[in-house]
Amino acid sequence: MQSLRDGSFVISIVLIAPSMTTVGRYPSLDDLKKWIRKIRDLGTMRIALVGGEPLVHPNIVEVVRYCRELGFATSLTTNGFLLTRKLLAELEDAGLQVMQISVDRMTPSPITKKSSRRSCPSSIIFVIQKSACISPE
């Protein structure tokens, strides 16, 4: 939890912890809404959606939308491997303000779990192009 100059807080909600992904469990949308509402009632103004990988949560778009409905400044940190143009559009439509993409490397490595990928996913390239206002080839 990070305190801001105005005395409010930035809260990170871990939607998917690494241990949750192995058993396919994550907080329900109803539980998340209760937690998010309580966090808002405490005066928090910003919320960061993080995890192992928050895009694994089946209700990520609804979570973002709910956070924005409550007036949170909302960000999400992802490795980008699950991003699609459709999901990106849905997150943008839900009001996501900041997306941070954590890129370990642009090419496969035998050391990382992402080694099954031949190259950087096209979804990450699309996000980079869109954010930089570069037209796709």
The 8 nearest C-alpha neighbors of each residue, nearest first, counted from 0:
[[1, 10, 9, 8, 2, 11, 46, 3],
 [0, 2, 9, 8, 3, 10, 7, 11],
 [1, 3, 8, 7, 6, 9, 0, 4],
 [4, 2, 6, 5, 7, 8, 1, 9],
 [5, 3, 6, 2, 7, 8, 1, 9],
 [4, 6, 3, 7, 2, 8, 44, 43],
 [7, 5, 3, 4, 2, 8, 42, 43],
 [8, 6, 43, 3, 5, 2, 42, 44],
 [9, 7, 2, 43, 1, 3, 10, 44],
 [8, 10, 45, 1, 46, 0, 43, 2],
 [11, 9, 46, 0, 47, 8, 12, 45],
 [12, 10, 47, 46, 48, 13, 49, 9],
 [13, 11, 48, 14, 49, 47, 10, 46],
 [12, 14, 50, 49, 15, 16, 11, 48],
 [15, 13, 50, 53, 12, 49, 16, 25],
 [16, 14, 50, 51, 13, 53, 25, 19],
 [15, 17, 51, 19, 50, 18, 13, 14],
 [18, 16, 51, 19, 20, 15, 21, 50],
 [17, 19, 16, 20, 21, 22, 15, 24],
 [20, 18, 24, 16, 17, 21, 22, 23],
 [21, 19, 23, 17, 22, 18, 24, 15],
 [20, 22, 19, 18, 23, 17, 24, 16],
 [21, 23, 20, 19, 24, 18, 25, 17],
 [24, 22, 20, 21, 19, 25, 18, 15],
 [25, 23, 19, 22, 20, 26, 21, 15],
 [24, 26, 15, 19, 27, 14, 23, 56],
 [25, 27, 30, 31, 28, 14, 24, 15],
 [28, 26, 30, 29, 31, 25, 58, 32],
 [27, 29, 31, 30, 32, 26, 58, 62],
 [30, 28, 32, 27, 31, 33, 26, 34],
 [31, 29, 33, 27, 32, 28, 26, 34],
 [32, 30, 28, 34, 33, 29, 35, 27],
 [31, 33, 35, 29, 30, 34, 36, 28],
 [32, 34, 30, 36, 31, 35, 37, 29],
 [35, 33, 31, 37, 36, 32, 38, 30],
 [34, 36, 38, 32, 37, 33, 31, 39],
 [37, 35, 39, 33, 38, 34, 32, 40],
 [38, 36, 40, 34, 39, 35, 33, 41],
 [37, 39, 35, 41, 36, 40, 43, 34],
 [40, 38, 36, 43, 41, 42, 37, 35],
 [39, 41, 37, 42, 38, 36, 43, 35],
 [42, 40, 38, 39, 43, 37, 7, 36],
 [43, 41, 39, 40, 7, 44, 38, 8],
 [42, 44, 8, 39, 7, 41, 45, 38],
 [43, 45, 71, 7, 72, 42, 8, 9],
 [46, 44, 72, 9, 71, 73, 43, 10],
 [45, 47, 10, 73, 9, 11, 72, 71],
 [48, 46, 11, 74, 75, 73, 49, 10],
 [49, 47, 75, 12, 11, 74, 13, 76],
 [50, 48, 13, 76, 53, 12, 75, 47],
 [51, 49, 13, 15, 52, 14, 53, 16],
 [50, 52, 16, 17, 15, 53, 49, 13],
 [51, 53, 50, 54, 55, 77, 15, 49],
 [54, 52, 50, 55, 14, 49, 56, 15],
 [53, 55, 56, 52, 59, 81, 77, 57],
 [56, 54, 53, 52, 57, 15, 81, 59],
 [55, 57, 54, 59, 58, 53, 14, 15],
 [58, 56, 59, 55, 54, 60, 28, 61],
 [59, 57, 61, 56, 60, 62, 28, 27],
 [58, 60, 62, 56, 61, 57, 54, 63],
 [61, 59, 63, 62, 58, 90, 64, 93],
 [60, 62, 64, 58, 63, 59, 65, 93],
 [63, 61, 59, 65, 60, 64, 58, 66],
 [64, 62, 66, 60, 61, 65, 93, 95],
 [63, 65, 93, 61, 67, 62, 66, 68],
 [66, 64, 68, 62, 67, 63, 61, 69],
 [67, 65, 63, 69, 71, 64, 68, 62],
 [66, 68, 70, 64, 71, 69, 65, 94],
 [69, 67, 65, 70, 66, 64, 71, 63],
 [70, 68, 66, 67, 71, 65, 39, 36],
 [71, 69, 67, 68, 66, 72, 44, 39],
 [72, 70, 45, 44, 67, 66, 73, 69],
 [71, 73, 45, 46, 44, 70, 67, 96],
 [74, 72, 46, 71, 96, 95, 47, 45],
 [75, 73, 97, 47, 98, 96, 48, 95],
 [74, 76, 48, 98, 47, 49, 99, 97],
 [75, 77, 99, 49, 98, 100, 48, 74],
 [78, 76, 100, 79, 52, 101, 99, 75],
 [77, 79, 101, 100, 80, 102, 52, 76],
 [80, 78, 77, 82, 81, 123, 100, 122],
 [79, 81, 82, 78, 120, 122, 123, 77],
 [82, 80, 79, 83, 54, 55, 78, 122],
 [83, 81, 79, 122, 80, 86, 87, 84],
 [82, 84, 86, 85, 122, 87, 81, 121],
 [83, 85, 87, 86, 88, 122, 82, 125],
 [86, 84, 88, 83, 87, 89, 82, 90],
 [87, 85, 89, 83, 88, 84, 90, 82],
 [86, 88, 84, 90, 85, 89, 83, 91],
 [87, 89, 91, 85, 86, 90, 92, 84],
 [90, 88, 86, 92, 91, 87, 93, 85],
 [91, 89, 93, 87, 92, 88, 60, 95],
 [90, 92, 88, 94, 95, 93, 89, 87],
 [91, 93, 89, 94, 90, 88, 95, 64],
 [94, 92, 64, 90, 91, 95, 89, 63],
 [95, 93, 91, 92, 96, 67, 64, 90],
 [96, 94, 91, 90, 73, 97, 93, 63],
 [97, 95, 73, 74, 94, 98, 72, 91],
 [98, 96, 74, 95, 75, 99, 73, 76],
 [99, 97, 75, 74, 76, 100, 96, 95],
 [98, 100, 76, 75, 77, 101, 97, 74],
 [101, 99, 77, 78, 76, 79, 102, 98],
 [100, 102, 78, 77, 99, 103, 76, 79],
 [101, 103, 104, 78, 100, 105, 79, 77],
 [104, 102, 101, 105, 78, 111, 106, 113],
 [103, 105, 102, 106, 107, 108, 119, 118],
 [104, 106, 119, 118, 107, 102, 103, 120],
 [105, 107, 118, 104, 119, 108, 117, 116],
 [108, 106, 114, 117, 116, 118, 113, 109],
 [107, 109, 114, 110, 111, 106, 113, 104],
 [108, 110, 114, 111, 107, 112, 113, 115],
 [109, 111, 108, 112, 114, 113, 107, 103],
 [112, 110, 113, 108, 114, 109, 107, 103],
 [113, 111, 114, 110, 115, 109, 108, 107],
 [112, 114, 111, 115, 116, 107, 108, 109],
 [113, 115, 107, 108, 116, 112, 109, 111],
 [114, 116, 113, 117, 107, 112, 108, 109],
 [117, 115, 114, 118, 113, 107, 119, 120],
 [116, 118, 107, 115, 106, 119, 114, 120],
 [119, 117, 106, 116, 120, 105, 107, 121],
 [118, 120, 105, 106, 121, 123, 117, 116],
 [121, 119, 122, 123, 118, 80, 124, 79],
 [120, 122, 124, 123, 125, 119, 83, 118],
 [123, 121, 125, 120, 124, 83, 82, 126],
 [122, 124, 126, 125, 121, 120, 79, 127],
 [123, 125, 121, 127, 122, 126, 128, 120],
 [126, 124, 122, 128, 123, 127, 129, 121],
 [127, 125, 129, 123, 128, 124, 130, 122],
 [126, 128, 124, 130, 125, 129, 131, 123],
 [129, 127, 133, 125, 131, 126, 130, 132],
 [130, 128, 132, 126, 131, 127, 125, 133],
 [131, 129, 127, 132, 128, 126, 133, 125],
 [130, 132, 128, 133, 129, 127, 126, 134],
 [133, 131, 129, 130, 128, 134, 127, 135],
 [134, 132, 128, 131, 129, 135, 130, 127],
 [133, 135, 132, 136, 128, 129, 131, 125],
 [136, 134, 133, 128, 125, 129, 124, 132],
 [135, 134, 133, 128, 125, 124, 121, 129]]
